Amino acid sequence: MIHAQERGRPKRRKKIEWKLLTDLPVQPRKDAIEKIEWCALRWKIEVFHKILKSGCKAEESNCEPLSV
């Protein structure tokens, strides 16, 4: 388990606190930081997919995947 808290004291909101479960090795501190960064990137990917689906109507397009 990785337990991470935001540094500093943000104004008008609570600190961000994550508890992440993983089966990947997390021995040195840098391994834990790497896994936290991966998790943070996941949210950017989620937003990207939301934009494709709702804003760009990607699922409604008539495009077919390219065959190789």
DAGIVEN-V134411 format. One record per backbone hydrogen bond with DSSP energy under -1.0 kcal/mol. CO is the residue of the C=O (numbers start at 1). NH is the residue of the N-H. Records with the same first field share a line. If there is no record, write none. Layout:
CO: NH, NH
This chain:
2: 20
4: 18
16: 6
18: 4
20: 2
28: 31, 32
29: 33
30: 34
31: 35
32: 36
33: 37
34: 38
35: 39
36: 40
37: 41
38: 42
41: 45
42: 46
43: 47
44: 48
45: 49
46: 50
47: 51
48: 52
49: 53
50: 54
51: 56
52: 58
57: 60
